[in-house]
Amino acid sequence: KRVQAFVRVKPTAHFAQDMIKLGSDNKSINIYIRRSPRGGAVNNSHTDWSFKLDGLLHNTSQKMVYETVAKDLVAKALQGYNGTIMCYGQTGAGKTYTMTGVTSDYRRRGIIPRAIHQIFKAAAEFLNVMVTVRISYLEIYNEALFDLLAPGLARGCRDTQLVVRDGPQGVYVKGLSIHPVSHEEQALHLLFEAREAKYSIGSHREHTLNKNSSRSHCIFTLYIECRSRDYTNPKCLKSKITLIDLAGSERLSKTGSEGQLRVEASYINKSLSFLEQLVIALADPKREHIPFRQSKLTHVLKDSLGGNCNTVLVTNIYGEASHVEETLSSLRFATRMNWVTAEPVPNEPFYKEVSVKALEEEIQLLKQELNMQNFIANHSFISYKPLTAAQREEIRSQVQKYLRGVIKEIDIVNVRQIQEVFRQFKVIVSQQEEEVEFRLRSKYGLGHGDFAADSEAKAEGDEGDEDLEPEEDEEALEGSPPVSPVPDGKKEAKKDDEQLMKEIGGSPPPEPGQDESSPLESPTKDVDEEEEGSVQDSDEEVPISSSGEDSQKPGSPSSKEEAFELFKKEAGREIHQIFRENNRILISRKKRSCSVANRINHNKQQMEGITEALEAWKRKQSQEGEFMDEEGKMIIKEKELSLILKLKELKEVHRAGFAELQDLKAEIQYCQQLVDKCRKRLISEFEIWYKESFLIPEHVREALKPANGIVIPGLRCVPCTWSGECFSWQDEDEQDRFEQMQEMVLPESPGSEPFYRARMKTEQKHTFNRTMAALQKMSRKPSLVTAAGKKKALSFLPIT
């Protein structure tokens, strides 16, 4: 089967009808070029060319393009066949429009959104098949790899860890993120996010042929996995669809690109030249070597061009006379691509259950074959069952006779008999070693220790094992100070409580000896007392001094501390609960770190004691003399060996405890940052709420009282040219009402709902990011007074 090649002509009002002729069969295209007068009187250059491909797409809608090019390929992918669709052509010929389409219009969406829609629609129609979809998006810009779906702050930034590798399952990009998607809206949202990430990289520039030219190759991959919902059926079909949007080729002498555009065009033309060389090699059946490694583009597409993959090429061309040479070059590439052959076959994954069953059948067949061979060789008496106790005893007797020289050889019957013979040899050798050890101990008067263990430990000591030389191994431990435990969680909580009360304008809690009945103090709840593990349901009351100036404001409570208590119960209830939970986790981590540090210190003291005991033992041995065996090796006493083994065990415990302590320190640092962020957010929200609720002038409060006589917090001061100053409610704005109307009234069909929802989420996210970036720049100005108060930074991080 050959690779299918289609041609799509970009619509234009200046179509060169005298130079480009489209065949009536909708598959052939003829190009006519006038001879150049610079060729002279004798000019034998070609002036006409004829190309026949699989189809022409002229003045065709996006829907018709998808049904002609990609619909069958996607349906085959759900049956286990790999598929590739590639768009090739000149800069500005409409490759990105064909592949991705327009995000603002559902009817003009491209191949990628339509393929996603078809896959999830088919998955919803399947009754007994569960479809799992994952996606990845790779960009190759100036021979550098970019992950357009990279999570976090690294999105849109170059990742040096992206490397093209060859694996047993084919070519893959190491470090490329693959995201599972459960529905169409989620997949489209990631697609739109990736389009925005391309702009942050700078791979889109204004070009003479295209105002928004893509200067990079983009590869969007859909990984599909179809499993049966019946768990007794292990069958699973895996496939992938590779959708490639190549960068546009151009002639620098014609476009006149300079600077960065010229550099980008050089990289693009170079990679496309390597791609054409690859296509020529694939089309040649006699070619032995295929140059896949010439560039990163050709290496990534190793599994996507030909082979067992359904491949379709869409060649985008201009229909104008000024671009006829580039059109001719694109048609030549399409013809070469059309000669590449492929043998699409479904992917056959490896099933463990099926493999086990096949192996069992093969074992049974081999047993039957072995029985037949034994019968032919008159060895039918041979049994392959496990040996009985009588058979083992008989083999033991044969081995003993063989060692005494009674018999010259042992008859070999089967593998089980050979294994049992070696086992009996091992038993006899072990018995002889025990006898030799007993004789040596009786001769030299040694104690009843494990001679083999002593010898092994001594051999390790002669080789210089660090565990047998404690004085060298413990130098760092003895010279280092003991690990200091983390301060008590209650002290930290008390310190945080004092800081929190100080920041909101109150006084810290009194000392134990301080008089709590002072007339200048009023009761309020402690912020961090419950985080310390108190069993009381209500917060402890802590005397806080009130601000006389704030208490004189109209409509304000008796003190700012009482307002803070009210804020924690109502408007700031959620953030206060988050603050308490984070603080509780922080205190628990600190207590656990303290216990681990104490355990490490106790373990270190034991190691020091054992080291001193070993030193004393060695000094005693040097005075009394050392015992040697027959080979001249020093014999280690049982007591010394036990100390060495105990020291080795304590070292392992010390290393594990130290690693645990390091992990706890990292967790404590992270939790402390979260607590600090929560505290700043809580104080900032309280200041805003307090000013809006209780610091409004009296005449304004009277004018804006609702029917129930209570001013609801949340008003905003809006300057007005005709009334000086007024207050307005911040309900939903025009944008919110428009989005709600857009959700209720879909412009085309119910199928467009995921498309518009994904686009709306993407726009909201980027609008929010731009707004936050602008506010952060404003908050850095020293003369700016923020909403939270002067000289107080705003916190824009979401608390989760």
ZAMARGU-4260 file (C-alpha; in steps of 0.2 Angstrom, whole numbers, plus 5000, padded with zeros to 4 digits):
<rodrens>
0) 5000/5000/5000 | 5007/5017/4995 | 5006/5033/5005 | 4991/5043/5001 | 4995/5061/4995
5) 4983/5075/4993 | 4984/5093/4987 | 4975/5107/4994 | 4975/5124/4985 | 4974/5139/4995
10) 4959/5150/4989 | 4964/5166/4980 | 4956/5179/4969 | 4971/5178/4958 | 4971/5160/4953
15) 4983/5157/4939 | 4971/5147/4927 | 4983/5148/4912 | 4998/5140/4922 | 4989/5128/4934
20) 4976/5116/4926 | 4966/5105/4938 | 4961/5088/4930 | 4942/5083/4928 | 4946/5067/4938
25) 4950/5078/4953 | 4967/5068/4955 | 4978/5076/4942 | 4986/5093/4941 | 4996/5101/4926
30) 5008/5115/4928 | 5014/5126/4913 | 5028/5139/4914 | 5033/5151/4900 | 5051/5149/4894
35) 5063/5162/4901 | 5070/5174/4888 | 5087/5172/4897 | 5088/5155/4890 | 5093/5161/4873
40) 5088/5155/4856 | 5091/5136/4860 | 5081/5133/4876 | 5077/5115/4880 | 5071/5118/4898
45) 5054/5110/4903 | 5039/5120/4903 | 5025/5108/4907 | 5023/5095/4921 | 5009/5083/4925
50) 5006/5076/4942 | 4993/5063/4947 | 4990/5061/4966 | 4976/5053/4977 | 4965/5069/4977
55) 4964/5087/4974 | 4956/5098/4988 | 4951/5115/4979 | 4939/5127/4987 | 4935/5113/4999
60) 4928/5116/5017 | 4937/5110/5033 | 4924/5097/5035 | 4926/5090/5018 | 4945/5090/5020
65) 4944/5080/5036 | 4932/5067/5029 | 4943/5064/5014 | 4960/5064/5023 | 4958/5059/5041
70) 4941/5051/5045 | 4946/5033/5039 | 4963/5034/5047 | 4956/5039/5064 | 4943/5025/5062
75) 4957/5012/5059 | 4967/5019/5074 | 4953/5013/5085 | 4955/4996/5078 | 4974/4996/5082
80) 4982/5003/5067 | 4995/5017/5069 | 4992/5033/5058 | 5001/5048/5052 | 4995/5064/5044
85) 5007/5077/5038 | 5005/5094/5031 | 5019/5100/5019 | 5020/5116/5009 | 5027/5134/5007
90) 5026/5147/5020 | 5008/5154/5021 | 5000/5140/5011 | 4988/5135/5024 | 4997/5121/5033
95) 4992/5126/5051 | 4975/5131/5046 | 4972/5113/5039 | 4980/5105/5054 | 4973/5115/5068
100) 4961/5127/5061 | 4953/5143/5070 | 4950/5142/5088 | 4936/5156/5087 | 4925/5147/5075
105) 4919/5129/5077 | 4915/5126/5059 | 4933/5131/5054 | 4942/5120/5066 | 4956/5109/5059
110) 4960/5090/5058 | 4967/5089/5076 | 4951/5095/5085 | 4940/5085/5073 | 4950/5069/5076
115) 4948/5072/5095 | 4930/5074/5093 | 4928/5058/5082 | 4938/5048/5095 | 4928/5053/5110
120) 4912/5051/5100 | 4916/5033/5096 | 4922/5029/5113 | 4905/5035/5120 | 4896/5024/5107
125) 4906/5008/5112 | 4897/4997/5124 | 4910/4984/5129 | 4926/4993/5125 | 4934/5006/5136
130) 4945/5019/5127 | 4959/5028/5135 | 4967/5043/5127 | 4983/5052/5130 | 4991/5066/5121
135) 5008/5074/5119 | 5014/5090/5109 | 5032/5092/5103 | 5039/5107/5094 | 5056/5107/5085
140) 5062/5125/5083 | 5079/5129/5076 | 5084/5110/5080 | 5079/5112/5098 | 5065/5101/5106
145) 5051/5110/5116 | 5037/5102/5126 | 5022/5112/5123 | 5012/5103/5137 | 5026/5104/5150
150) 5017/5107/5167 | 5020/5121/5179 | 5031/5136/5176 | 5042/5127/5163 | 5028/5128/5150
155) 5035/5136/5135 | 5053/5135/5140 | 5066/5124/5133 | 5070/5108/5142 | 5087/5101/5139
160) 5082/5084/5145 | 5072/5081/5129 | 5081/5068/5119 | 5076/5057/5105 | 5079/5038/5109
165) 5077/5022/5100 | 5068/5009/5111 | 5061/4991/5109 | 5043/4999/5106 | 5050/5011/5093
170) 5056/5029/5094 | 5052/5040/5109 | 5057/5057/5116 | 5064/5055/5133 | 5057/5069/5145
175) 5042/5072/5134 | 5026/5073/5145 | 5011/5063/5140 | 4994/5068/5147 | 4979/5057/5150
180) 4963/5065/5145 | 4946/5059/5150 | 4934/5069/5138 | 4935/5080/5123 | 4935/5097/5132
185) 4950/5092/5142 | 4960/5087/5126 | 4955/5103/5117 | 4960/5114/5132 | 4977/5106/5132
190) 4978/5109/5113 | 4973/5128/5115 | 4986/5130/5130 | 4999/5123/5118 | 4995/5135/5105
195) 4998/5149/5117 | 5014/5142/5123 | 5021/5142/5106 | 5019/5161/5106 | 5029/5162/5122
200) 5043/5153/5114 | 5044/5165/5100 | 5041/5152/5086 | 5028/5163/5078 | 5033/5179/5068
205) 5027/5191/5055 | 5032/5186/5038 | 5030/5194/5021 | 5019/5179/5015 | 5010/5177/5032
210) 5007/5189/5046 | 5007/5175/5059 | 5020/5162/5052 | 5024/5147/5062 | 5043/5145/5061
215) 5044/5127/5069 | 5038/5109/5066 | 5024/5104/5078 | 5020/5085/5081 | 5004/5082/5090
220) 5002/5063/5095 | 4986/5054/5101 | 4989/5038/5110 | 4974/5027/5110 | 4971/5011/5121
225) 4956/5001/5119 | 4952/4988/5132 | 4937/4976/5134 | 4926/4981/5149 | 4925/4962/5153
230) 4940/4959/5164 | 4941/4941/5159 | 4946/4946/5142 | 4964/4953/5142 | 4964/4959/5124
235) 4970/4977/5122 | 4973/4987/5106 | 4986/5001/5107 | 4989/5013/5093 | 4994/5031/5090
240) 4990/5045/5078 | 5004/5057/5074 | 4998/5074/5067 | 5012/5084/5060 | 5012/5102/5055
245) 5028/5106/5046 | 5036/5123/5045 | 5035/5131/5028 | 5049/5131/5016 | 5054/5147/5007
250) 5067/5154/4995 | 5078/5167/5004 | 5083/5176/4988 | 5064/5179/4984 | 5057/5183/5001
255) 5072/5193/5007 | 5071/5188/5025 | 5084/5195/5036 | 5090/5193/5054 | 5081/5180/5065
260) 5069/5176/5050 | 5084/5171/5040 | 5091/5160/5053 | 5075/5152/5056 | 5072/5149/5037
265) 5090/5141/5036 | 5085/5128/5050 | 5068/5125/5041 | 5075/5122/5024 | 5089/5111/5031
270) 5077/5100/5040 | 5065/5099/5025 | 5080/5094/5014 | 5084/5080/5025 | 5066/5075/5026
275) 5066/5074/5007 | 5081/5064/5007 | 5073/5052/5019 | 5058/5050/5008 | 5068/5047/4992
280) 5077/5033/5002 | 5061/5025/5008 | 5054/5025/4990 | 5069/5016/4984 | 5067/4997/4987
285) 5085/4993/4984 | 5091/5006/4997 | 5099/4997/5012 | 5102/5012/5023 | 5089/5024/5028
290) 5096/5041/5035 | 5084/5043/5049 | 5097/5051/5061 | 5101/5066/5049 | 5090/5078/5059
295) 5079/5078/5074 | 5064/5079/5063 | 5068/5063/5053 | 5073/5054/5069 | 5057/5058/5078
300) 5047/5052/5062 | 5055/5035/5061 | 5040/5026/5066 | 5028/5038/5057 | 5033/5037/5039
305) 5029/5020/5030 | 5032/5004/5039 | 5016/4997/5047 | 5008/5014/5048 | 4994/5022/5038
310) 5002/5038/5031 | 4993/5053/5023 | 5002/5068/5016 | 4992/5085/5013 | 5002/5096/5002
315) 4997/5114/5003 | 5001/5125/4988 | 4997/5143/4982 | 4986/5145/4966 | 4995/5162/4961
320) 5007/5164/4947 | 5020/5172/4958 | 5022/5156/4968 | 5022/5143/4954 | 5040/5138/4956
325) 5037/5134/4975 | 5021/5125/4970 | 5030/5114/4958 | 5043/5110/4971 | 5029/5105/4983
330) 5021/5094/4970 | 5037/5085/4967 | 5039/5081/4985 | 5021/5074/4985 | 5025/5063/4971
335) 5040/5056/4979 | 5030/5053/4995 | 5017/5044/4985 | 5030/5031/4980 | 5034/5027/4998
340) 5026/5010/5002 | 5018/5004/5019 | 5011/4988/5026 | 4999/4993/5039 | 4996/4980/5052
345) 4987/4981/5069 | 4998/4982/5084 | 4998/4965/5094 | 5002/4968/5112 | 5010/4955/5123
350) 4997/4947/5135 | 5004/4938/5150 | 4989/4927/5152 | 4989/4921/5134 | 5008/4918/5135
355) 5007/4908/5151 | 4993/4897/5142 | 5004/4895/5127 | 5019/4890/5137 | 5009/4877/5147
360) 5003/4869/5130 | 5021/4869/5124 | 5027/4860/5140 | 5014/4847/5138 | 5019/4844/5120
365) 5037/4843/5125 | 5033/4830/5138 | 5024/4819/5126 | 5039/4821/5114 | 5051/4815/5128
370) 5041/4800/5132 | 5040/4795/5114 | 5059/4797/5113 | 5062/4786/5128 | 5051/4773/5121
375) 5061/4772/5105 | 5077/4771/5115 | 5070/4758/5126 | 5071/4770/5141 | 5053/4768/5146
380) 5058/4765/5164 | 5064/4782/5167 | 5053/4793/5178 | 5053/4812/5178 | 5043/4815/5194
385) 5051/4822/5210 | 5062/4810/5219 | 5056/4800/5234 | 5065/4798/5250 | 5070/4780/5246
390) 5077/4786/5229 | 5087/4800/5238 | 5094/4787/5250 | 5100/4776/5236 | 5109/4791/5228
395) 5117/4795/5244 | 5123/4777/5245 | 5130/4778/5228 | 5139/4794/5231 | 5148/4787/5247
400) 5153/4771/5237 | 5160/4782/5223 | 5170/4792/5236 | 5177/4776/5244 | 5181/4769/5226
405) 5169/4755/5227 | 5161/4760/5211 | 5170/4769/5196 | 5156/4780/5190 | 5138/4784/5194
410) 5125/4781/5180 | 5116/4796/5174 | 5097/4794/5172 | 5089/4812/5172 | 5092/4829/5177
415) 5084/4827/5194 | 5096/4813/5198 | 5111/4824/5193 | 5105/4838/5205 | 5103/4826/5219
420) 5120/4819/5217 | 5128/4836/5218 | 5117/4840/5233 | 5124/4824/5242 | 5142/4829/5238
425) 5138/4846/5246 | 5132/4838/5262 | 5147/4827/5263 | 5159/4841/5261 | 5150/4851/5275
430) 5151/4837/5287 | 5170/4835/5283 | 5172/4854/5287 | 5164/4852/5303 | 5175/4838/5308
435) 5191/4848/5303 | 5185/4863/5313 | 5182/4852/5329 | 5199/4844/5327 | 5207/4862/5326
440) 5198/4869/5341 | 5203/4853/5351 | 5221/4855/5346 | 5223/4874/5349 | 5211/4876/5364
445) 5199/4888/5355 | 5182/4893/5361 | 5165/4886/5355 | 5162/4900/5342 | 5157/4900/5324
450) 5173/4896/5315 | 5167/4899/5298 | 5160/4916/5303 | 5176/4921/5312 | 5186/4916/5297
455) 5175/4926/5285 | 5175/4942/5296 | 5194/4941/5298 | 5196/4939/5279 | 5185/4955/5277
460) 5196/4964/5290 | 5212/4959/5281 | 5204/4967/5265 | 5202/4983/5274 | 5183/4984/5276
465) 5178/5001/5283 | 5166/4992/5295 | 5180/4983/5303 | 5190/4998/5306 | 5179/5009/5317
470) 5192/5021/5322 | 5194/5027/5304 | 5175/5025/5300 | 5169/5035/5315 | 5181/5050/5314
475) 5168/5061/5305 | 5155/5055/5318 | 5165/5058/5333 | 5171/5075/5327 | 5154/5081/5322
480) 5142/5088/5335 | 5126/5079/5339 | 5110/5083/5329 | 5100/5096/5338 | 5082/5093/5338
485) 5069/5105/5331 | 5062/5118/5344 | 5046/5113/5352 | 5030/5116/5342 | 5021/5125/5356
490) 5035/5138/5356 | 5034/5140/5338 | 5015/5142/5338 | 5016/5155/5352 | 5029/5165/5342
495) 5017/5164/5327 | 5002/5169/5337 | 5012/5184/5344 | 5017/5189/5326 | 4999/5187/5320
500) 4992/5198/5333 | 5005/5211/5331 | 5002/5212/5312 | 4983/5215/5314 | 4986/5230/5326
505) 4984/5221/5343 | 4996/5217/5357 | 5003/5199/5360 | 4996/5187/5373 | 5002/5192/5391
510) 5015/5182/5400 | 5010/5170/5414 | 5013/5183/5428 | 5004/5197/5419 | 4987/5203/5426
515) 4973/5198/5414 | 4960/5209/5422 | 4967/5225/5415 | 4954/5237/5410 | 4964/5241/5393
520) 4962/5223/5388 | 4948/5214/5380 | 4946/5195/5377 | 4948/5187/5359 | 4952/5170/5352
525) 4970/5164/5350 | 4974/5160/5332 | 4986/5146/5334 | 4980/5138/5350 | 4970/5124/5342
530) 4984/5120/5330 | 4995/5115/5345 | 4984/5100/5348 | 4972/5107/5362 | 4957/5096/5365
535) 4946/5111/5368 | 4933/5114/5355 | 4933/5133/5357 | 4949/5144/5356 | 4957/5151/5371
540) 4954/5169/5375 | 4969/5180/5375 | 4968/5198/5381 | 4972/5210/5367 | 4974/5229/5369
545) 4962/5239/5358 | 4965/5253/5347 | 4956/5269/5353 | 4956/5277/5336 | 4947/5262/5328
550) 4934/5260/5341 | 4929/5278/5338 | 4924/5274/5320 | 4906/5274/5316 | 4898/5257/5315
555) 4915/5248/5321 | 4916/5235/5335 | 4923/5239/5352 | 4940/5234/5346 | 4950/5229/5331
560) 4953/5212/5339 | 4934/5208/5340 | 4933/5212/5322 | 4946/5200/5318 | 4937/5187/5328
565) 4921/5191/5318 | 4931/5190/5302 | 4938/5173/5306 | 4920/5166/5309 | 4912/5174/5294
570) 4922/5181/5279 | 4939/5174/5283 | 4932/5157/5289 | 4939/5147/5275 | 4957/5155/5274
575) 4958/5153/5293 | 4954/5135/5293 | 4967/5132/5280 | 4979/5142/5291 | 4975/5131/5306
580) 4977/5115/5296 | 4994/5120/5289 | 5000/5125/5306 | 4994/5109/5313 | 5004/5099/5300
585) 5019/5110/5303 | 5019/5107/5322 | 5017/5088/5319 | 5032/5088/5307 | 5043/5097/5320
590) 5038/5085/5334 | 5042/5070/5323 | 5059/5079/5318 | 5063/5081/5336 | 5060/5063/5340
595) 5071/5057/5325 | 5085/5069/5330 | 5084/5062/5348 | 5085/5044/5341 | 5100/5049/5330
600) 5109/5056/5345 | 5106/5041/5356 | 5112/5030/5342 | 5128/5040/5340 | 5131/5038/5359
605) 5130/5019/5357 | 5141/5019/5342 | 5154/5029/5352 | 5153/5017/5366 | 5156/5002/5355
610) 5170/5010/5346 | 5179/5013/5363 | 5175/4995/5368 | 5184/4989/5352 | 5199/5000/5355
615) 5201/4993/5373 | 5199/4975/5366 | 5212/4978/5353 | 5224/4985/5366 | 5221/4970/5377
620) 5224/4958/5362 | 5240/4967/5358 | 5247/4965/5375 | 5241/4946/5377 | 5246/4941/5359
625) 5236/4936/5344 | 5230/4919/5339 | 5233/4913/5321 | 5226/4898/5312 | 5235/4886/5301
630) 5235/4898/5286 | 5242/4912/5297 | 5227/4922/5298 | 5222/4931/5314 | 5207/4923/5323
635) 5194/4935/5329 | 5186/4931/5346 | 5167/4929/5347 | 5165/4945/5358 | 5175/4956/5346
640) 5165/4949/5331 | 5148/4953/5340 | 5154/4971/5343 | 5159/4973/5325 | 5142/4966/5319
645) 5133/4978/5332 | 5143/4993/5326 | 5139/4989/5308 | 5120/4987/5312 | 5121/5004/5321
650) 5129/5012/5306 | 5114/5007/5295 | 5102/5013/5307 | 5111/5030/5308 | 5111/5032/5290
655) 5093/5028/5288 | 5089/5040/5302 | 5099/5054/5295 | 5091/5052/5278 | 5074/5053/5287
660) 5079/5069/5296 | 5084/5077/5280 | 5067/5073/5272 | 5058/5080/5287 | 5068/5096/5287
665) 5063/5099/5268 | 5045/5095/5273 | 5046/5108/5288 | 5053/5121/5276 | 5039/5119/5264
670) 5026/5119/5277 | 5033/5134/5285 | 5032/5143/5268 | 5014/5138/5267 | 5010/5144/5284
675) 5019/5161/5281 | 5009/5163/5265 | 4992/5159/5274 | 4996/5171/5288 | 5000/5185/5275
680) 4984/5181/5266 | 4974/5181/5281 | 4980/5198/5287 | 4979/5206/5270 | 4961/5200/5268
685) 4956/5206/5286 | 4963/5223/5283 | 4953/5225/5267 | 4937/5218/5275 | 4939/5229/5290
690) 4941/5245/5280 | 4926/5241/5269 | 4915/5236/5283 | 4919/5249/5297 | 4928/5263/5290
695) 4915/5270/5278 | 4909/5288/5282 | 4893/5289/5292 | 4883/5299/5278 | 4888/5286/5265
700) 4883/5272/5276 | 4866/5279/5279 | 4863/5282/5261 | 4868/5264/5256 | 4859/5254/5269
705) 4849/5240/5262 | 4831/5236/5267 | 4836/5227/5282 | 4847/5241/5289 | 4864/5232/5287
710) 4878/5237/5276 | 4885/5221/5268 | 4904/5221/5267 | 4911/5220/5249 | 4907/5237/5242
715) 4920/5245/5231 | 4924/5264/5230 | 4922/5270/5212 | 4927/5287/5207 | 4914/5297/5197
720) 4916/5313/5188 | 4899/5320/5191 | 4896/5314/5209 | 4913/5315/5217 | 4913/5298/5226
725) 4901/5284/5226 | 4900/5265/5230 | 4893/5252/5219 | 4890/5233/5220 | 4903/5222/5212
730) 4891/5208/5205 | 4894/5199/5189 | 4900/5210/5174 | 4896/5210/5156 | 4909/5197/5152
735) 4901/5185/5165 | 4884/5187/5158 | 4891/5185/5140 | 4899/5168/5145 | 4883/5162/5154
740) 4873/5166/5138 | 4887/5158/5127 | 4885/5142/5138 | 4866/5142/5136 | 4864/5146/5118
745) 4876/5136/5107 | 4879/5144/5090 | 4880/5129/5079 | 4876/5112/5087 | 4877/5103/5104
750) 4893/5095/5098 | 4902/5112/5098 | 4900/5114/5117 | 4916/5106/5122 | 4925/5116/5109
755) 4919/5133/5116 | 4921/5128/5134 | 4939/5124/5131 | 4942/5140/5122 | 4933/5150/5136
760) 4944/5141/5149 | 4960/5145/5140 | 4955/5163/5138 | 4950/5165/5156 | 4967/5158/5162
765) 4978/5169/5151 | 4967/5184/5155 | 4970/5180/5174 | 4989/5177/5171 | 4991/5194/5162
770) 4981/5203/5176 | 4991/5195/5190 | 5008/5199/5181 | 5002/5217/5179 | 4997/5218/5198
775) 5014/5211/5203 | 5023/5224/5193 | 5012/5237/5202 | 5015/5230/5219 | 5034/5232/5217
780) 5033/5251/5215 | 5038/5259/5232 | 5026/5274/5230 | 5010/5263/5227 | 4997/5260/5240
785) 4990/5243/5238 | 4972/5238/5243 | 4979/5229/5258 | 4987/5244/5265 | 5003/5254/5262
790) 5020/5244/5262 | 5011/5227/5262 | 5014/5216/5248 | 4999/5207/5240 | 4998/5188/5240
795) 4991/5182/5223 | 4995/5163/5226 | 4980/5152/5228 | 4979/5143/5245 | 4975/5125/5242
</rodrens>
